[in-house]
Structure formats: C-alpha cells, structure tokens
Amino acid sequence: MDDFILLAGSASRRLGQAIADYLDCPLGASETLRFSEGNLFVRVLENVRGRDVFLVQGTAFPANDNFMELLFWIDALKRASARSVTAVIPYFSYAKGDKKDEPRVSIRARVCADAIEAAGVDRVVTLDLHAPQVQGFFKVPVDDLYAMPVLCDAIAAKALGDLVVVAPDAGFAKKARQWARRLHAPLAIA
C-alpha cells in the first residue's frame, strides 16, 4: 500500500474514512484551516513524493468553498511532488451548467473543468454527472461512475409497495426510465 495514499478534504472526511476502512488502508493525514475572513488553507501532513494520491473532496454546499478547497489540495499535492493526483469528486457542483442555453451566460461546468486541470489533476473520478458531455470538457481522463445499480438494489431490498419513479422534467426522462425498468416500477414525468 506504499505506492498510493488516500486523502480526504474537509467536505468528504467521513466518505474518505469509509473508503479507507473498506480498502483496509490508513487515511492520509491532512488539515484544512478556515480563517476568520473566509480564506482556506490546506496542508498535507504526509510525504507524497513519488506516490499516487487519491483525493476525496466533494463540492456540494457550500459549493464555492469546497470547490476552492479541491483546487488548493490538487495544487498542494502537485507541489509536494506527488506522482499523480486523482480527484475523487462524489458530487460535481456546477455540472448542470453544461451548455450555453441563453445569451451571455457562462458554461460553468467547463470553467470548473479548466480550473481543476490548471491546478494539476491527472484524473477525475466522479459520480452520476448531470450530463455526459461534461466528461468532454476535460483533457484528462474522467471516470463517471453510476450509483443506479447500488441504489436500485437498496430500494428493491426494502420491498416498498406502490413504488413510482418520477422524473422532475423531460431532460431526466431517459435516466428515470432506466431506473423504472430496473425497479420494475411505473414512470411519471413531472
């Protein structure tokens, strides 16, 4: 296990520890400081030189703080001579901003992808991206994992009666149809 190290940012400490427990490896030592004016400071407390680092850091609420922390971790790891940095991002904020659907707006997912690459990431692992084209915003490899099989099995194990899968809009209808098929349940589109 000396060839890689697993770290977790402040947004994903519990998940990082659960992954470490599952892999039967230690969670690397690190710290995140938040100063009174709102600035963040991250520090790797392990030698990562020449090692492959897997950094678990979600970007859910507060999205901006957690996203900036992700960038600072990647930068700190690259400056500490990690051989590679894989960002494990369980929730990729701004992924819904995947297209320019009106004038004078930002393609937010692209801006985030560019920033993650500029910080020095070598690979991204994420879960259930809002749209597949977000993977194409990166020049580094992106693994978009799917929770549907695990979640459907957990739902099915509950043996719920009168289960209906509801898509919040037509854009999610295709994915909702997959869920409904797997759960043998009817589909509704709101």
C-alpha positions as CSV (number, residue, x, y, z in Angstrom):
1,M,0.0,0.0,0.0
2,D,3.0,2.3,-0.1
3,D,2.5,3.1,-3.7
4,F,-0.6,5.2,-3.1
5,I,-2.1,7.4,-0.4
6,L,-5.7,8.3,0.2
7,L,-6.6,11.8,1.4
8,A,-9.9,13.4,2.2
9,G,-10.7,17.1,2.1
10,S,-13.0,18.7,4.7
11,A,-16.1,18.1,2.6
12,S,-15.6,14.4,2.4
13,R,-13.8,13.2,5.6
14,R,-16.5,10.6,6.5
15,L,-16.6,9.2,3.0
16,G,-12.8,9.2,2.8
17,Q,-12.6,7.3,6.1
18,A,-15.2,4.8,4.9
19,I,-13.2,4.2,1.7
20,A,-10.0,3.8,3.8
21,D,-11.8,1.3,6.1
22,Y,-13.1,-0.6,3.0
23,L,-9.6,-0.7,1.4
24,D,-8.0,-1.5,4.8
25,C,-5.6,1.3,4.4
26,P,-5.0,4.4,6.5
27,L,-6.5,7.7,5.6
28,G,-3.6,10.2,5.0
29,A,-3.0,13.0,7.5
30,S,-4.0,16.4,6.3
31,E,-5.7,19.6,7.6
32,T,-7.9,22.3,6.3
33,L,-7.9,25.7,8.1
34,R,-10.6,28.3,7.6
35,F,-9.5,31.8,8.6
36,S,-11.9,34.3,10.0
37,E,-12.0,36.3,6.8
38,G,-13.1,33.2,4.9
39,N,-9.8,32.2,3.3
40,L,-8.9,28.5,3.2
41,F,-5.5,26.9,3.9
42,V,-4.8,23.2,3.2
43,R,-1.7,21.3,4.4
44,V,-0.6,17.7,3.6
45,L,0.9,16.2,6.7
46,E,2.4,13.2,4.9
47,N,5.2,12.7,2.4
48,V,3.5,12.2,-1.0
49,R,6.7,12.5,-3.1
50,G,6.6,10.0,-6.0
51,R,3.3,8.5,-4.8
52,D,-0.1,8.2,-6.5
53,V,-2.6,10.3,-4.5
54,F,-6.4,9.8,-4.4
55,L,-8.0,12.9,-3.0
56,V,-11.7,12.6,-2.0
57,Q,-13.4,16.0,-2.0
58,G,-17.0,16.7,-2.8
59,T,-18.1,20.1,-4.0
60,A,-21.6,20.2,-2.5
61,F,-22.8,23.0,-0.3
62,P,-21.0,25.3,0.3
63,A,-20.1,24.7,-3.3
64,N,-17.7,27.6,-3.8
65,D,-15.7,26.9,-0.6
66,N,-15.5,23.2,-1.3
67,F,-14.5,23.7,-4.9
68,M,-11.7,26.1,-4.0
69,E,-10.5,23.7,-1.4
70,L,-10.4,21.0,-4.1
71,L,-8.2,23.2,-6.2
72,F,-5.9,24.0,-3.3
73,W,-5.5,20.3,-2.5
74,I,-4.6,19.4,-6.0
75,D,-2.1,22.3,-6.2
76,A,-0.5,21.4,-2.8
77,L,-0.2,17.7,-3.8
78,K,1.5,18.5,-7.2
79,R,3.8,21.0,-5.5
80,A,4.7,18.2,-3.0
81,S,5.8,16.1,-6.0
82,A,3.0,13.5,-6.0
83,R,3.5,11.2,-9.0
84,S,-0.2,11.6,-9.8
85,V,-3.3,13.1,-8.3
86,T,-6.7,11.6,-8.9
87,A,-9.6,13.8,-7.7
88,V,-12.5,11.7,-6.4
89,I,-15.4,14.1,-6.6
90,P,-18.6,12.4,-5.4
91,Y,-20.7,15.4,-6.3
92,F,-19.5,17.7,-9.1
93,S,-21.1,21.1,-8.5
94,Y,-21.8,23.2,-11.5
95,A,-22.2,20.2,-13.7
96,K,-25.7,21.4,-14.6
97,G,-24.0,24.4,-16.3
98,D,-23.1,22.2,-19.2
99,K,-24.3,24.3,-22.1
100,K,-24.9,27.8,-23.2
101,D,-28.7,27.8,-23.4
102,E,-29.2,31.5,-23.4
103,P,-27.1,34.6,-24.4
104,R,-24.4,36.0,-22.2
105,V,-24.1,33.1,-19.8
106,S,-21.1,31.0,-18.6
107,I,-20.7,27.3,-19.3
108,R,-19.9,26.8,-15.6
109,A,-19.0,23.1,-15.9
110,R,-16.4,23.9,-18.5
111,V,-14.9,26.7,-16.3
112,C,-14.7,24.2,-13.4
113,A,-13.1,21.6,-15.6
114,D,-10.5,24.1,-16.8
115,A,-9.7,25.2,-13.2
116,I,-9.3,21.6,-12.0
117,E,-6.9,20.9,-14.9
118,A,-5.0,24.1,-14.3
119,A,-4.5,23.1,-10.7
120,G,-2.7,20.0,-12.0
121,V,-5.1,17.0,-11.7
122,D,-4.2,13.8,-13.6
123,R,-7.5,12.1,-13.4
124,V,-11.1,12.7,-12.2
125,V,-13.4,10.2,-10.7
126,T,-17.0,11.4,-10.2
127,L,-20.5,10.0,-9.7
128,D,-23.5,10.5,-11.9
129,L,-22.6,13.6,-13.8
130,H,-25.6,15.7,-14.8
131,A,-24.8,15.3,-18.5
132,P,-22.2,13.0,-20.3
133,Q,-20.8,16.0,-22.2
134,V,-19.1,17.3,-19.0
135,Q,-16.5,14.5,-19.4
136,G,-15.6,16.0,-22.7
137,F,-14.8,19.3,-21.0
138,F,-11.6,17.7,-19.6
139,K,-8.4,16.8,-21.4
140,V,-7.5,14.4,-18.6
141,P,-9.3,11.1,-18.1
142,V,-12.7,11.2,-16.3
143,D,-14.4,8.2,-14.9
144,D,-18.1,8.9,-14.4
145,L,-19.4,6.1,-12.1
146,Y,-23.1,5.3,-11.7
147,A,-24.9,4.8,-8.4
148,M,-28.0,3.4,-10.0
149,P,-27.2,-0.3,-9.6
150,V,-26.4,0.0,-5.9
151,L,-29.3,2.4,-5.1
152,C,-31.8,0.3,-7.0
153,D,-30.7,-2.8,-5.2
154,A,-31.1,-1.0,-1.8
155,I,-34.5,0.3,-2.8
156,A,-35.6,-3.2,-4.0
157,A,-34.4,-4.7,-0.8
158,K,-36.9,-2.5,1.1
159,A,-39.8,-4.2,-0.8
160,L,-41.8,-1.0,-1.0
161,G,-45.3,-1.1,-2.3
162,D,-46.7,1.2,-4.9
163,L,-43.3,2.5,-6.0
164,V,-43.2,5.0,-8.8
165,V,-40.1,6.6,-10.4
166,V,-40.7,10.3,-11.1
167,A,-38.6,12.3,-13.5
168,P,-38.6,16.0,-12.4
169,D,-38.5,17.1,-16.1
170,A,-38.3,15.8,-19.6
171,G,-34.5,16.1,-19.6
172,F,-34.2,13.4,-16.9
173,A,-36.8,11.1,-18.5
174,K,-34.2,8.8,-20.1
175,K,-32.4,8.2,-16.9
176,A,-35.7,7.8,-15.0
177,R,-36.9,5.2,-17.5
178,Q,-33.7,3.2,-16.8
179,W,-34.5,3.4,-13.0
180,A,-38.1,2.4,-13.6
181,R,-37.1,-0.6,-15.7
182,R,-34.6,-1.8,-13.2
183,L,-37.0,-1.4,-10.3
184,H,-40.0,-2.9,-12.3
185,A,-41.9,0.3,-11.4
186,P,-44.1,2.7,-13.4
187,L,-42.6,6.0,-14.6
188,A,-44.1,9.5,-14.2
189,I,-42.7,12.7,-15.7
190,A,-43.4,16.0,-13.8
